[in-house]
Amino acid sequence: MRKITFTFLLPICFFLLGQTTAFGWGQDGHRITAEIAERNLSPEARDALREILGDESLAEISTWADHIRSDRTWDFALPWHFISINDEETWEDFERVSEDEGDVLFILDRLETFLRDSKSKTVVLTGTVKARGSSLRAKKEKEVSKRELLAFYVHFVGDLHQPLHVGRREDLGGNRIQVEWFDEETTLHRVWDENLIESTNLSFTEFSTFLNRISDEDRDSWTGTSYLDWAKESKAVRDQVYDFGAQRSNYFLNIVEPPSLGYDYRSKTLPLVRTQLQKAGIRLAEKLNDIFQ
């Protein structure tokens, strides 16, 4: 058994303040990413994944990292779902957390390293977290199978392509931005996690079929890039996420009344949602094809 030790002090982050809303793409979004990836696997990667997953599909395991958030023993994994960077910060000088605390960029590198190691069947992840409602720190440790590491990897590739998971610190990745979505009170984060995708009234397999029509030109431009490149892209498109038209206030959206989002916002942002899901699926396939070649 190979042992990798991470020491994590759970930061004050939007996953503590928005436990019920901050779920990456939501279940359908993660399944769409995974389904597109599965349809673009090489025969070698497909065979290798069958050895790890048996009859399970990538879509089936893609939401596991969110499901375990109700298990307190997995608290140390919460920072892996996101990275925080404000609008005015550059990628060269932004306030990066320590490697021990971890974020989505740190963990993706580590997961890829583990998945490339064909000799190790399990890995021990350990971390120190601040107990909720207490100033005490507790050490957590988990022995994780290759299936679970793969489930983490599939999920976090998806998270990195959701623009609010490369989020602003001040509004906790959109969790502090109250909005009305077709007259229903919610948060901007939930709109991007769930509402936009659900508004298409498509199953994840139907949506995946539509999105899997990707030109060779787009495939070539999206692949061969790094995790950091993906994060930079997500930050670069955040302006579209926060573009509420005439309801947009000054620099940091100091809006007294929640903006009302409906058909106009949906029509402007759905193309971006589709593109981000396509990129995530194609890039996940590229990574898995390379890891298991």
N, C-alpha and C positions, 0 to 999 in steps of 0.2 A: 504494500500500500504506500502510495506516495503522499507526503504530507506537505501542504502549503499553508502557511499561517498568515492571516490578515488580522490586523488589530483595528477595529472600527469603533470610534466614538460617534454614535448617531448624532448628526448635526441637527440644529433647529431648521427644519426644512418643510417643504410643502407636503411631504408625506405624513408628517405628524399632524399638521393642521387640516389636511384634506384627505384623511384616510379613506373616506367613502367615495371620493371623486377622482383621485389621481391614479388612473389605471392605464397609463400609456394610451394605446389606441382603443381600449375596450376589447371585449372578447372577439367581436367580428373583425376589427382591424388587425389584430394579431393573427387571427386565422387566415385572413386574406393574404397577409405577408407570407405566412408559412405555406399556404397553398400555391401561391405563385412560385415560390422557391422550389417546392416539390415538383412542379411541372417542368422545371428547368434544370433538374439534376442530371449529372452524367451517370451512366450505368454503374461506374465504380463507386460513386458516392451513394447511389441508391442501394447498392448491395451492402455497403458498410453501415448505412443507417438502419437497414433491416436487421443486421446483427445486433445493433444497440436497442432498437425500438420494437422488434418483432412485428406484430401486425399494426402497431400504432402509427399514425401519420404525424408529420410535423405540425399540422393544424391542431391535432389533439393535445400535443404537449405545449403548444405556444402560449397558453394562458396559465400554466401551472405556477409561474413566478408571481402572479397576482393572487392566485388562490391561497398560497401559503402565507399571505400577509396576515391572516387571522391567527396564525400560529406564532406566539410570542418568541419561540425559540429561533425564529428566522428574522428577528428584528435587525440583526446586523446586516442583512441583505438590502434593507430599504434604500440606502444611498445609491445603490447600483442602478436604480431605475432612471437616473437623471444626472444632469450637470447644470450648474448655475453660472450664468454670466450676464451682466447687465449690458444695456445698449451701448453705453459709452466705453466699455472695456474692449480691449483687443485681445486676441488669442495669445499674444506674446506677454501681456502683463496683467491678465485678469486674476482675480482672487481665487486661485485654485486651492481646493482642499488638499490636505496631505495625502500621500499615497496610502497611508494606513487607514485614513477615514474612507477613502474610496469614492468613485463615481462611475458612471457608465463607461467612460473611456478606459479607466484603469481596469475594470473588471472584464471588459471584452478582450483586452490583450491577454489577460490571465486565462480566461476560458479557452481562447484559441490555442494557447500554449499547451494546456491540458489535453484538449481534443486531438492535438497532433501527436501526443504521446500514446502510441498503440500498446505499450507495455503496461501502463497503469490502468487499473480497473476502477479504482476509487480514489478520492482525494478528501482530505480533512480540511474543512474551512473553519476557522476560529475567529472570533471577534469580541470586542468589548463594547458594550452599548450602555447608554445612560438609561436606567430603568424609568419608565413613565411614572410621573408623579413623585420622583425621588431624585436626589442628587447622587445616589450611589451608582457605581458602575458594576455591571455583571458581565462575566466572561461567558460567551456562548461558543459551542463547538458542534460541528456537524460532519459526519462522514457522508460524502455525497457520491452517488454512482455516476457513471458516464452518461446515463440517460438523463439524470437530473441536471448535470452540467450542460448537456445539449439543450435541455428545455430552457435553462437560463439564457444560453447563448441566442437561441431563436427569439426569445422574448426581448432581450436587450437590443438586438439589432433593430427590431421594430420600434422600441421606445426611442432610439436615437433619431429616428426619422419623423417622430411627432414633434413639431416645432416647439411646443410648450414643455417638452422634456429637456430642451436646451433653453431653460427658462430664466426669466428675470428673478433676482432675489426678492425685490421689494413686493412683488405681487404673488410670490410663491408659485411660479409657473402658471399664472392665470387663475389660481384658486381664490385670490382675493378680488378678482374682477367679477362683480355681480352683473348678470345680464338677464334679459328676458328672451327666451327662445320660443318664438310663436306664442307669446303671452305667458309662458311658463317660467317662473323664477328658477335660475340655475347659475352656474358659473361658466366663465369662458373655457376653463379647462374641461369641464364635462361636455360642453358643446363639441370640442375637438376630440375628446376621447370617444364619444358615443353618438351624440345627436346628429352630426353631419352624415356619418355613415348610415345610421339607422333611417335617415330621411329618404334614402334611395329606395327603401322597401325591397332590397335585394338580399337574398341569402348570401353567405360568404362565398359559397361555391359559384353562384351566379356572378357576383361582383368580380371574383377572381378570373372567371372566364373572359369577361369583358376587358379586364385590365391586362390580361396576358397577351393581348395583341400589341406587341412592342416592336418598333422598327429596329433594324440592325444598327442604324445610326445612333438611336437612343441607348441601346445596349452598350455600344462601344464608348459612348460619352459618360455613362454612369459607372462603368466597371473600371478596375485598376486603380481605385482610389482608397484612401485610408479612413479609419474611424474618425480621425480628426477632421478630415475633409467632409465627412457626413455631418459632423457637428457644426462645422462652419456653414454648411448649406442650410441647416435647420435654423440657425441664428439669423442668417441672411433673409429668410422668408418670413420672419416674425412680423415685420411691418404689415404684411397682408393679413395676418391673424388679428392684429389690433386695429385694422382699418374699419372703423364703424361709420365711415362717411361723415355726414354732417353732425353726427352725434359725438364725433371725436373731439376731445378737449385738448388741453395743452400737453406738454411733454409726456407726463406720466399718466395720462388718462384720469385726471382728477375729476371724475364725473359724479355729480350729485345724484342724478337719477340714473338707474341702470340703463344702458343702451338697449334698445329693442331690436333684436335680430330676427330676420324673417327671410323672405324669398330673395331680396337683394343680396344680403350677406351670403346666403346659401349659394346663389349662382356665381358669386365672385370667388368663393373659397373652395367649392367642390373640385374644380380642376386641380388645385394645389393638393388637396387630399388625395386625389387619384394618383397624381404624379409621385407623391411621397410614398404611397403604398407600392407603386410599381418599382420605384428605386429600391425600397427595402427588400422586396421579394427577389429581384434580380441580383442584388448585391449579396443577399443571404445565400442564394444558390451558388454564386461565384465563389464565395468563401468556403462553403461546404464541399464544392467540387475540388477546390484546391487542397483543403485539409485532408480529404479522404481519397486523393488521387492514387 
